[in-house]
Amino acid sequence: RYTKEVQEEMVQNVYCTGGNVGFPGFQKRLENELMAIRPFQSVLRVQVVRGDPMLDAWRGMSKWSSECNETFKKVSVTRQEYEEMGGHYIKKYFASNEPLPAT
């Protein structure tokens, strides 16, 4: 789905947050597993949030939604849409976290 150039850019900026980053050895294990599936001699950069990883994503989204109100409205699902279409709609919505098939 992404060009090789975009893939290279993305793998050089992997940013991890949330409760799982607190597991011992998380960053090193993720680096090792990503390197195992990347081409030989790939450049990889994995960052783990400093501070409170449990609330980092919430704080970032809170800040983004208040600063980018019009953009936020365009990528959000309203309560009415959710109630009309149900939770399954969220899985198909373009802003979801549904995994893409590998190509």
Biopython code that builds the backbone (N, CA, C, O; Angstrom):
import numpy as np
from Bio.PDB.StructureBuilder import StructureBuilder

atoms = [
    (1, "ARG", "N", (0.820, -1.184, 0.000)),
    (1, "ARG", "CA", (0.000, 0.000, 0.000)),
    (1, "ARG", "C", (0.867, 1.252, 0.000)),
    (1, "ARG", "O", (0.485, 2.255, -0.604)),
    (2, "TYR", "N", (1.988, 1.225, 0.640)),
    (2, "TYR", "CA", (2.882, 2.376, 0.677)),
    (2, "TYR", "C", (4.098, 2.118, -0.193)),
    (2, "TYR", "O", (4.554, 0.982, -0.326)),
    (3, "THR", "N", (4.610, 3.176, -0.777)),
    (3, "THR", "CA", (5.825, 3.043, -1.576)),
    (3, "THR", "C", (6.986, 2.671, -0.656)),
    (3, "THR", "O", (6.907, 2.854, 0.558)),
    (4, "LYS", "N", (8.057, 2.150, -1.239)),
    (4, "LYS", "CA", (9.230, 1.789, -0.440)),
    (4, "LYS", "C", (9.799, 3.009, 0.272)),
    (4, "LYS", "O", (10.280, 2.906, 1.400)),
    (5, "GLU", "N", (9.745, 4.158, -0.383)),
    (5, "GLU", "CA", (10.269, 5.384, 0.224)),
    (5, "GLU", "C", (9.473, 5.759, 1.473)),
    (5, "GLU", "O", (10.054, 6.116, 2.499)),
    (6, "VAL", "N", (8.149, 5.679, 1.386)),
    (6, "VAL", "CA", (7.302, 6.002, 2.534)),
    (6, "VAL", "C", (7.503, 4.972, 3.643)),
    (6, "VAL", "O", (7.537, 5.331, 4.820)),
    (7, "GLN", "N", (7.636, 3.706, 3.283)),
    (7, "GLN", "CA", (7.894, 2.669, 4.281)),
    (7, "GLN", "C", (9.182, 2.961, 5.031)),
    (7, "GLN", "O", (9.235, 2.813, 6.252)),
    (8, "GLU", "N", (10.217, 3.374, 4.319)),
    (8, "GLU", "CA", (11.491, 3.698, 4.954)),
    (8, "GLU", "C", (11.334, 4.863, 5.928)),
    (8, "GLU", "O", (11.891, 4.836, 7.026)),
    (9, "GLU", "N", (10.584, 5.875, 5.534)),
    (9, "GLU", "CA", (10.354, 7.018, 6.428)),
    (9, "GLU", "C", (9.601, 6.589, 7.679)),
    (9, "GLU", "O", (9.936, 7.011, 8.786)),
    (10, "MET", "N", (8.585, 5.753, 7.504)),
    (10, "MET", "CA", (7.769, 5.341, 8.646)),
    (10, "MET", "C", (8.569, 4.497, 9.631)),
    (10, "MET", "O", (8.436, 4.677, 10.841)),
    (11, "VAL", "N", (9.385, 3.590, 9.141)),
    (11, "VAL", "CA", (10.130, 2.704, 10.026)),
    (11, "VAL", "C", (11.248, 3.457, 10.756)),
    (11, "VAL", "O", (11.787, 2.965, 11.748)),
    (12, "GLN", "N", (11.585, 4.629, 10.270)),
    (12, "GLN", "CA", (12.593, 5.445, 10.943)),
    (12, "GLN", "C", (11.978, 6.344, 12.008)),
    (12, "GLN", "O", (12.682, 7.128, 12.645)),
    (13, "ASN", "N", (10.663, 6.233, 12.202)),
    (13, "ASN", "CA", (9.995, 7.047, 13.201)),
    (13, "ASN", "C", (8.857, 6.275, 13.850)),
    (13, "ASN", "O", (7.697, 6.671, 13.746)),
    (14, "VAL", "N", (9.182, 5.179, 14.518)),
    (14, "VAL", "CA", (8.192, 4.368, 15.225)),
    (14, "VAL", "C", (8.072, 4.932, 16.638)),
    (14, "VAL", "O", (9.050, 4.950, 17.386)),
    (15, "TYR", "N", (6.892, 5.386, 16.998)),
    (15, "TYR", "CA", (6.656, 6.022, 18.298)),
    (15, "TYR", "C", (5.672, 5.168, 19.082)),
    (15, "TYR", "O", (4.556, 4.925, 18.623)),
    (16, "CYS", "N", (6.074, 4.713, 20.255)),
    (16, "CYS", "CA", (5.256, 3.798, 21.052)),
    (16, "CYS", "C", (4.758, 4.478, 22.317)),
    (16, "CYS", "O", (5.500, 5.190, 22.993)),
    (17, "THR", "N", (3.498, 4.246, 22.620)),
    (17, "THR", "CA", (2.891, 4.798, 23.816)),
    (17, "THR", "C", (1.858, 3.808, 24.342)),
    (17, "THR", "O", (1.510, 2.849, 23.653)),
    (18, "GLY", "N", (1.377, 4.032, 25.537)),
    (18, "GLY", "CA", (0.390, 3.133, 26.129)),
    (18, "GLY", "C", (1.021, 2.226, 27.173)),
    (18, "GLY", "O", (2.240, 2.206, 27.344)),
    (19, "GLY", "N", (0.191, 1.493, 27.853)),
    (19, "GLY", "CA", (0.646, 0.663, 28.960)),
    (19, "GLY", "C", (1.669, -0.391, 28.608)),
    (19, "GLY", "O", (2.510, -0.740, 29.437)),
    (20, "ASN", "N", (1.613, -0.911, 27.377)),
    (20, "ASN", "CA", (2.542, -1.984, 26.990)),
    (20, "ASN", "C", (3.990, -1.542, 26.971)),
    (20, "ASN", "O", (4.882, -2.378, 27.122)),
    (21, "VAL", "N", (4.258, -0.248, 26.791)),
    (21, "VAL", "CA", (5.653, 0.192, 26.743)),
    (21, "VAL", "C", (6.332, 0.027, 28.093)),
    (21, "VAL", "O", (7.556, 0.124, 28.184)),
    (22, "GLY", "N", (5.565, -0.219, 29.130)),
    (22, "GLY", "CA", (6.133, -0.431, 30.461)),
    (22, "GLY", "C", (6.674, -1.826, 30.695)),
    (22, "GLY", "O", (7.346, -2.069, 31.698)),
    (23, "PHE", "N", (6.391, -2.754, 29.779)),
    (23, "PHE", "CA", (6.912, -4.106, 29.947)),
    (23, "PHE", "C", (8.426, -4.097, 29.832)),
    (23, "PHE", "O", (8.974, -3.424, 28.959)),
    (24, "PRO", "N", (9.113, -4.833, 30.700)),
    (24, "PRO", "CA", (10.581, -4.879, 30.608)),
    (24, "PRO", "C", (11.037, -5.368, 29.232)),
    (24, "PRO", "O", (10.547, -6.381, 28.733)),
    (25, "GLY", "N", (11.963, -4.652, 28.635)),
    (25, "GLY", "CA", (12.518, -5.046, 27.350)),
    (25, "GLY", "C", (11.637, -4.763, 26.147)),
    (25, "GLY", "O", (11.939, -5.226, 25.047)),
    (26, "PHE", "N", (10.546, -4.009, 26.327)),
    (26, "PHE", "CA", (9.600, -3.770, 25.231)),
    (26, "PHE", "C", (10.276, -3.146, 24.008)),
    (26, "PHE", "O", (10.126, -3.641, 22.891)),
    (27, "GLN", "N", (11.010, -2.074, 24.219)),
    (27, "GLN", "CA", (11.603, -1.348, 23.101)),
    (27, "GLN", "C", (12.579, -2.234, 22.324)),
    (27, "GLN", "O", (12.532, -2.281, 21.095)),
    (28, "LYS", "N", (13.452, -2.927, 23.028)),
    (28, "LYS", "CA", (14.446, -3.790, 22.370)),
    (28, "LYS", "C", (13.760, -4.920, 21.606)),
    (28, "LYS", "O", (14.161, -5.246, 20.489)),
    (29, "ARG", "N", (12.731, -5.518, 22.200)),
    (29, "ARG", "CA", (12.022, -6.608, 21.523)),
    (29, "ARG", "C", (11.349, -6.103, 20.251)),
    (29, "ARG", "O", (11.408, -6.769, 19.218)),
    (30, "LEU", "N", (10.712, -4.940, 20.310)),
    (30, "LEU", "CA", (10.066, -4.384, 19.129)),
    (30, "LEU", "C", (11.099, -4.089, 18.045)),
    (30, "LEU", "O", (10.874, -4.392, 16.874)),
    (31, "GLU", "N", (12.217, -3.507, 18.428)),
    (31, "GLU", "CA", (13.289, -3.244, 17.460)),
    (31, "GLU", "C", (13.748, -4.535, 16.795)),
    (31, "GLU", "O", (13.889, -4.591, 15.573)),
    (32, "ASN", "N", (13.982, -5.578, 17.597)),
    (32, "ASN", "CA", (14.437, -6.861, 17.053)),
    (32, "ASN", "C", (13.416, -7.468, 16.096)),
    (32, "ASN", "O", (13.782, -7.986, 15.041)),
    (33, "GLU", "N", (12.133, -7.405, 16.463)),
    (33, "GLU", "CA", (11.105, -8.003, 15.624)),
    (33, "GLU", "C", (10.903, -7.213, 14.335)),
    (33, "GLU", "O", (10.653, -7.801, 13.283)),
    (34, "LEU", "N", (11.008, -5.895, 14.408)),
    (34, "LEU", "CA", (10.896, -5.094, 13.187)),
    (34, "LEU", "C", (12.097, -5.324, 12.270)),
    (34, "LEU", "O", (11.943, -5.420, 11.053)),
    (35, "MET", "N", (13.277, -5.410, 12.851)),
    (35, "MET", "CA", (14.473, -5.650, 12.035)),
    (35, "MET", "C", (14.396, -7.007, 11.334)),
    (35, "MET", "O", (14.902, -7.165, 10.223)),
    (36, "ALA", "N", (13.770, -7.972, 11.978)),
    (36, "ALA", "CA", (13.658, -9.309, 11.396)),
    (36, "ALA", "C", (12.799, -9.322, 10.131)),
    (36, "ALA", "O", (12.968, -10.200, 9.285)),
    (37, "ILE", "N", (11.883, -8.365, 9.990)),
    (37, "ILE", "CA", (11.015, -8.348, 8.811)),
    (37, "ILE", "C", (11.384, -7.250, 7.820)),
    (37, "ILE", "O", (10.764, -7.140, 6.763)),
    (38, "ARG", "N", (12.376, -6.444, 8.147)),
    (38, "ARG", "CA", (12.828, -5.367, 7.257)),
    (38, "ARG", "C", (13.970, -5.875, 6.368)),
    (38, "ARG", "O", (14.644, -6.846, 6.711)),
    (39, "PRO", "N", (14.181, -5.214, 5.229)),
    (39, "PRO", "CA", (15.317, -5.591, 4.377)),
    (39, "PRO", "C", (16.653, -5.433, 5.112)),
    (39, "PRO", "O", (16.763, -4.652, 6.057)),
    (40, "PHE", "N", (17.640, -6.166, 4.676)),
    (40, "PHE", "CA", (18.977, -6.144, 5.275)),
    (40, "PHE", "C", (19.506, -4.719, 5.345)),
    (40, "PHE", "O", (19.368, -3.955, 4.390)),
    (41, "GLN", "N", (20.107, -4.362, 6.466)),
    (41, "GLN", "CA", (20.718, -3.060, 6.737)),
    (41, "GLN", "C", (19.718, -1.903, 6.728)),
    (41, "GLN", "O", (20.088, -0.769, 6.423)),
    (42, "SER", "N", (18.468, -2.177, 7.058)),
    (42, "SER", "CA", (17.480, -1.099, 7.178)),
    (42, "SER", "C", (17.820, -0.213, 8.367)),
    (42, "SER", "O", (18.386, -0.665, 9.363)),
    (43, "VAL", "N", (17.465, 1.038, 8.240)),
    (43, "VAL", "CA", (17.597, 1.966, 9.359)),
    (43, "VAL", "C", (16.266, 1.968, 10.093)),
    (43, "VAL", "O", (15.206, 2.085, 9.478)),
    (44, "LEU", "N", (16.330, 1.839, 11.402)),
    (44, "LEU", "CA", (15.120, 1.728, 12.216)),
    (44, "LEU", "C", (15.283, 2.596, 13.447)),
    (44, "LEU", "O", (16.347, 2.612, 14.064)),
    (45, "ARG", "N", (14.232, 3.319, 13.807)),
    (45, "ARG", "CA", (14.266, 4.147, 15.010)),
    (45, "ARG", "C", (12.968, 3.945, 15.773)),
    (45, "ARG", "O", (11.893, 4.288, 15.279)),
    (46, "VAL", "N", (13.062, 3.392, 16.968)),
    (46, "VAL", "CA", (11.907, 3.170, 17.828)),
    (46, "VAL", "C", (12.042, 4.081, 19.041)),
    (46, "VAL", "O", (13.045, 4.044, 19.754)),
    (47, "GLN", "N", (11.024, 4.894, 19.262)),
    (47, "GLN", "CA", (10.994, 5.769, 20.432)),
    (47, "GLN", "C", (9.881, 5.314, 21.358)),
    (47, "GLN", "O", (8.796, 4.942, 20.910)),
    (48, "VAL", "N", (10.155, 5.348, 22.637)),
    (48, "VAL", "CA", (9.140, 5.049, 23.633)),
    (48, "VAL", "C", (8.866, 6.337, 24.393)),
    (48, "VAL", "O", (9.790, 7.038, 24.806)),
    (49, "VAL", "N", (7.585, 6.640, 24.570)),
    (49, "VAL", "CA", (7.198, 7.884, 25.232)),
    (49, "VAL", "C", (7.840, 7.989, 26.611)),
    (49, "VAL", "O", (7.935, 7.010, 27.352)),
    (50, "ARG", "N", (8.269, 9.185, 26.928)),
    (50, "ARG", "CA", (8.772, 9.449, 28.280)),
    (50, "ARG", "C", (7.621, 10.056, 29.081)),
    (50, "ARG", "O", (6.709, 10.657, 28.511)),
    (51, "GLY", "N", (7.667, 9.902, 30.361)),
    (51, "GLY", "CA", (6.594, 10.447, 31.188)),
    (51, "GLY", "C", (5.560, 9.384, 31.473)),
    (51, "GLY", "O", (5.905, 8.268, 31.863)),
    (52, "ASP", "N", (4.300, 9.715, 31.283)),
    (52, "ASP", "CA", (3.195, 8.811, 31.595)),
    (52, "ASP", "C", (2.636, 8.197, 30.315)),
    (52, "ASP", "O", (1.789, 8.808, 29.663)),
    (53, "PRO", "N", (3.092, 7.003, 29.945)),
    (53, "PRO", "CA", (2.627, 6.406, 28.693)),
    (53, "PRO", "C", (1.147, 6.032, 28.714)),
    (53, "PRO", "O", (0.528, 5.915, 27.656)),
    (54, "MET", "N", (0.571, 5.844, 29.900)),
    (54, "MET", "CA", (-0.834, 5.461, 29.986)),
    (54, "MET", "C", (-1.759, 6.568, 29.491)),
    (54, "MET", "O", (-2.817, 6.278, 28.933)),
    (55, "LEU", "N", (-1.384, 7.816, 29.683)),
    (55, "LEU", "CA", (-2.251, 8.927, 29.296)),
    (55, "LEU", "C", (-1.729, 9.713, 28.100)),
    (55, "LEU", "O", (-2.369, 10.673, 27.672)),
    (56, "ASP", "N", (-0.602, 9.333, 27.563)),
    (56, "ASP", "CA", (0.019, 10.092, 26.482)),
    (56, "ASP", "C", (-0.886, 10.201, 25.257)),
    (56, "ASP", "O", (-1.059, 11.297, 24.724)),
    (57, "ALA", "N", (-1.455, 9.113, 24.809)),
    (57, "ALA", "CA", (-2.318, 9.145, 23.626)),
    (57, "ALA", "C", (-3.552, 10.003, 23.879)),
    (57, "ALA", "O", (-3.967, 10.765, 23.006)),
    (58, "TRP", "N", (-4.139, 9.885, 25.059)),
    (58, "TRP", "CA", (-5.311, 10.697, 25.392)),
    (58, "TRP", "C", (-4.963, 12.175, 25.381)),
    (58, "TRP", "O", (-5.702, 12.993, 24.832)),
    (59, "ARG", "N", (-3.827, 12.516, 25.993)),
    (59, "ARG", "CA", (-3.422, 13.924, 26.028)),
    (59, "ARG", "C", (-3.154, 14.463, 24.622)),
    (59, "ARG", "O", (-3.545, 15.585, 24.300)),
    (60, "GLY", "N", (-2.503, 13.680, 23.805)),
    (60, "GLY", "CA", (-2.230, 14.103, 22.432)),
    (60, "GLY", "C", (-3.506, 14.316, 21.642)),
    (60, "GLY", "O", (-3.627, 15.306, 20.920)),
    (61, "MET", "N", (-4.456, 13.408, 21.765)),
    (61, "MET", "CA", (-5.721, 13.543, 21.042)),
    (61, "MET", "C", (-6.524, 14.723, 21.572)),
    (61, "MET", "O", (-7.160, 15.445, 20.806)),
    (62, "SER", "N", (-6.490, 14.910, 22.870)),
    (62, "SER", "CA", (-7.198, 16.043, 23.470)),
    (62, "SER", "C", (-6.649, 17.363, 22.928)),
    (62, "SER", "O", (-7.408, 18.263, 22.570)),
    (63, "LYS", "N", (-5.334, 17.461, 22.875)),
    (63, "LYS", "CA", (-4.698, 18.674, 22.355)),
    (63, "LYS", "C", (-5.024, 18.856, 20.873)),
    (63, "LYS", "O", (-5.393, 19.949, 20.445)),
    (64, "TRP", "N", (-4.888, 17.780, 20.090)),
    (64, "TRP", "CA", (-5.155, 17.864, 18.662)),
    (64, "TRP", "C", (-6.601, 18.262, 18.383)),
    (64, "TRP", "O", (-6.860, 19.115, 17.534)),
    (65, "SER", "N", (-7.543, 17.646, 19.095)),
    (65, "SER", "CA", (-8.957, 17.934, 18.822)),
    (65, "SER", "C", (-9.326, 19.365, 19.172)),
    (65, "SER", "O", (-10.207, 19.945, 18.536)),
    (66, "SER", "N", (-8.672, 19.946, 20.167)),
    (66, "SER", "CA", (-8.989, 21.330, 20.521)),
    (66, "SER", "C", (-8.304, 22.321, 19.580)),
    (66, "SER", "O", (-8.825, 23.413, 19.356)),
    (67, "GLU", "N", (-7.143, 21.958, 19.027)),
    (67, "GLU", "CA", (-6.417, 22.860, 18.124)),
    (67, "GLU", "C", (-6.888, 22.747, 16.676)),
    (67, "GLU", "O", (-6.797, 23.715, 15.920)),
    (68, "CYS", "N", (-7.378, 21.602, 16.292)),
    (68, "CYS", "CA", (-7.753, 21.357, 14.890)),
    (68, "CYS", "C", (-9.237, 21.036, 14.796)),
    (68, "CYS", "O", (-9.613, 19.981, 14.285)),
    (69, "ASN", "N", (-10.062, 21.915, 15.272)),
    (69, "ASN", "CA", (-11.483, 21.633, 15.392)),
    (69, "ASN", "C", (-12.127, 21.213, 14.072)),
    (69, "ASN", "O", (-12.877, 20.237, 14.049)),
    (70, "GLU", "N", (-11.859, 21.917, 12.979)),
    (70, "GLU", "CA", (-12.473, 21.571, 11.694)),
    (70, "GLU", "C", (-11.970, 20.225, 11.172)),
    (70, "GLU", "O", (-12.756, 19.418, 10.676)),
    (71, "THR", "N", (-10.685, 19.988, 11.282)),
    (71, "THR", "CA", (-10.130, 18.699, 10.860)),
    (71, "THR", "C", (-10.706, 17.586, 11.717)),
    (71, "THR", "O", (-11.058, 16.523, 11.205)),
    (72, "PHE", "N", (-10.803, 17.823, 13.016)),
    (72, "PHE", "CA", (-11.356, 16.826, 13.933)),
    (72, "PHE", "C", (-12.775, 16.444, 13.524)),
    (72, "PHE", "O", (-13.137, 15.268, 13.550)),
    (73, "LYS", "N", (-13.569, 17.428, 13.151)),
    (73, "LYS", "CA", (-14.953, 17.148, 12.736)),
    (73, "LYS", "C", (-14.993, 16.281, 11.476)),
    (73, "LYS", "O", (-15.871, 15.430, 11.335)),
    (74, "LYS", "N", (-14.045, 16.498, 10.563)),
    (74, "LYS", "CA", (-14.022, 15.738, 9.312)),
    (74, "LYS", "C", (-13.657, 14.271, 9.522)),
    (74, "LYS", "O", (-14.124, 13.413, 8.772)),
    (75, "VAL", "N", (-12.842, 13.966, 10.513)),
    (75, "VAL", "CA", (-12.381, 12.589, 10.707)),
    (75, "VAL", "C", (-13.078, 11.883, 11.860)),
    (75, "VAL", "O", (-12.700, 10.771, 12.229)),
    (76, "SER", "N", (-14.087, 12.520, 12.426)),
    (76, "SER", "CA", (-14.798, 11.945, 13.574)),
    (76, "SER", "C", (-16.110, 11.310, 13.143)),
    (76, "SER", "O", (-16.672, 11.648, 12.101)),
    (77, "VAL", "N", (-16.575, 10.401, 13.951)),
    (77, "VAL", "CA", (-17.886, 9.788, 13.779)),
    (77, "VAL", "C", (-18.797, 10.415, 14.837)),
    (77, "VAL", "O", (-18.453, 10.451, 16.018)),
    (78, "THR", "N", (-19.937, 10.897, 14.413)),
    (78, "THR", "CA", (-20.859, 11.513, 15.371)),
    (78, "THR", "C", (-21.597, 10.434, 16.155)),
    (78, "THR", "O", (-21.634, 9.272, 15.752)),
    (79, "ARG", "N", (-22.172, 10.827, 17.255)),
    (79, "ARG", "CA", (-22.969, 9.896, 18.045)),
    (79, "ARG", "C", (-24.128, 9.365, 17.214)),
    (79, "ARG", "O", (-24.451, 8.179, 17.273)),
    (80, "GLN", "N", (-24.754, 10.251, 16.438)),
    (80, "GLN", "CA", (-25.880, 9.850, 15.598)),
    (80, "GLN", "C", (-25.442, 8.799, 14.570)),
    (80, "GLN", "O", (-26.146, 7.810, 14.366)),
    (81, "GLU", "N", (-24.285, 9.004, 13.920)),
    (81, "GLU", "CA", (-23.770, 8.018, 12.963)),
    (81, "GLU", "C", (-23.523, 6.681, 13.654)),
    (81, "GLU", "O", (-23.865, 5.624, 13.126)),
    (82, "TYR", "N", (-22.926, 6.744, 14.836)),
    (82, "TYR", "CA", (-22.645, 5.512, 15.571)),
    (82, "TYR", "C", (-23.931, 4.789, 15.932)),
    (82, "TYR", "O", (-24.031, 3.574, 15.761)),
    (83, "GLU", "N", (-24.918, 5.531, 16.431)),
    (83, "GLU", "CA", (-26.185, 4.908, 16.839)),
    (83, "GLU", "C", (-26.935, 4.352, 15.635)),
    (83, "GLU", "O", (-27.583, 3.310, 15.741)),
    (84, "GLU", "N", (-26.857, 5.032, 14.491)),
    (84, "GLU", "CA", (-27.546, 4.552, 13.288)),
    (84, "GLU", "C", (-26.855, 3.337, 12.673)),
    (84, "GLU", "O", (-27.521, 2.408, 12.215)),
    (85, "MET", "N", (-25.523, 3.342, 12.664)),
    (85, "MET", "CA", (-24.787, 2.308, 11.940)),
    (85, "MET", "C", (-24.137, 1.261, 12.834)),
    (85, "MET", "O", (-23.751, 0.196, 12.353)),
    (86, "GLY", "N", (-24.011, 1.544, 14.119)),
    (86, "GLY", "CA", (-23.467, 0.579, 15.062)),
    (86, "GLY", "C", (-21.949, 0.513, 15.077)),
    (86, "GLY", "O", (-21.272, 1.164, 14.280)),
    (87, "GLY", "N", (-21.432, -0.284, 15.998)),
    (87, "GLY", "CA", (-19.995, -0.416, 16.183)),
    (87, "GLY", "C", (-19.275, -0.988, 14.978)),
    (87, "GLY", "O", (-18.100, -0.695, 14.759)),
    (88, "HIS", "N", (-19.975, -1.809, 14.189)),
    (88, "HIS", "CA", (-19.340, -2.392, 13.011)),
    (88, "HIS", "C", (-18.917, -1.301, 12.024)),
    (88, "HIS", "O", (-17.910, -1.443, 11.330)),
    (89, "TYR", "N", (-19.682, -0.224, 11.967)),
    (89, "TYR", "CA", (-19.349, 0.897, 11.084)),
    (89, "TYR", "C", (-17.981, 1.475, 11.422)),
    (89, "TYR", "O", (-17.221, 1.855, 10.530)),
    (90, "ILE", "N", (-17.672, 1.540, 12.711)),
    (90, "ILE", "CA", (-16.384, 2.096, 13.131)),
    (90, "ILE", "C", (-15.238, 1.272, 12.539)),
    (90, "ILE", "O", (-14.220, 1.833, 12.133)),
    (91, "LYS", "N", (-15.393, -0.037, 12.487)),
    (91, "LYS", "CA", (-14.340, -0.895, 11.944)),
    (91, "LYS", "C", (-14.092, -0.613, 10.463)),
    (91, "LYS", "O", (-12.969, -0.772, 9.984)),
    (92, "LYS", "N", (-15.109, -0.204, 9.747)),
    (92, "LYS", "CA", (-14.967, 0.062, 8.318)),
    (92, "LYS", "C", (-14.687, 1.529, 8.030)),
    (92, "LYS", "O", (-14.348, 1.877, 6.899)),
    (93, "TYR", "N", (-14.819, 2.378, 9.007)),
    (93, "TYR", "CA", (-14.614, 3.808, 8.837)),
    (93, "TYR", "C", (-13.156, 4.090, 8.488)),
    (93, "TYR", "O", (-12.265, 3.415, 9.003)),
    (94, "PHE", "N", (-12.895, 5.060, 7.636)),
    (94, "PHE", "CA", (-11.543, 5.286, 7.137)),
    (94, "PHE", "C", (-10.541, 5.645, 8.218)),
    (94, "PHE", "O", (-9.342, 5.476, 7.997)),
    (95, "ALA", "N", (-10.958, 6.122, 9.352)),
    (95, "ALA", "CA", (-10.023, 6.520, 10.405)),
    (95, "ALA", "C", (-9.829, 5.421, 11.458)),
    (95, "ALA", "O", (-9.309, 5.691, 12.540)),
    (96, "SER", "N", (-10.237, 4.209, 11.154)),
    (96, "SER", "CA", (-10.150, 3.143, 12.145)),
    (96, "SER", "C", (-8.746, 2.571, 12.225)),
    (96, "SER", "O", (-7.862, 2.953, 11.458)),
    (97, "ASN", "N", (-8.551, 1.652, 13.160)),
    (97, "ASN", "CA", (-7.282, 0.954, 13.311)),
    (97, "ASN", "C", (-7.339, -0.438, 12.703)),
    (97, "ASN", "O", (-6.525, -1.297, 13.043)),
    (98, "GLU", "N", (-8.293, -0.670, 11.808)),
    (98, "GLU", "CA", (-8.409, -1.982, 11.187)),
    (98, "GLU", "C", (-7.135, -2.271, 10.395)),
    (98, "GLU", "O", (-6.725, -1.452, 9.572)),
    (99, "PRO", "N", (-6.509, -3.413, 10.629)),
    (99, "PRO", "CA", (-5.271, -3.721, 9.905)),
    (99, "PRO", "C", (-5.519, -3.872, 8.411)),
    (99, "PRO", "O", (-6.559, -4.378, 7.990)),
    (100, "LEU", "N", (-4.562, -3.431, 7.626)),
    (100, "LEU", "CA", (-4.630, -3.563, 6.185)),
    (100, "LEU", "C", (-3.985, -4.887, 5.775)),
    (100, "LEU", "O", (-3.012, -5.319, 6.393)),
    (101, "PRO", "N", (-4.521, -5.533, 4.737)),
    (101, "PRO", "CA", (-3.896, -6.775, 4.294)),
    (101, "PRO", "C", (-2.500, -6.516, 3.753)),
    (101, "PRO", "O", (-2.260, -5.508, 3.088)),
    (102, "ALA", "N", (-1.579, -7.429, 4.040)),
    (102, "ALA", "CA", (-0.208, -7.295, 3.551)),
    (102, "ALA", "C", (-0.198, -7.533, 2.044)),
    (102, "ALA", "O", (-0.913, -8.390, 1.526)),
    (103, "THR", "N", (0.631, -6.751, 1.356)),
    (103, "THR", "CA", (0.702, -6.910, -0.103)),
    (103, "THR", "C", (2.052, -7.438, -0.509)),
    (103, "THR", "O", (2.305, -7.638, -1.697)),
]
sb = StructureBuilder()
sb.init_structure("model")
sb.init_model(0)
sb.init_chain("A")
sb.init_seg("    ")
for serial, (resi, resn, name, xyz) in enumerate(atoms, 1):
    if name == "N":
        sb.init_residue(resn, " ", resi, " ")
    sb.init_atom(name, np.array(xyz, "f"), 0.0, 1.0, " ", f" {name:<3s}", serial, name[0])
structure = sb.get_structure()
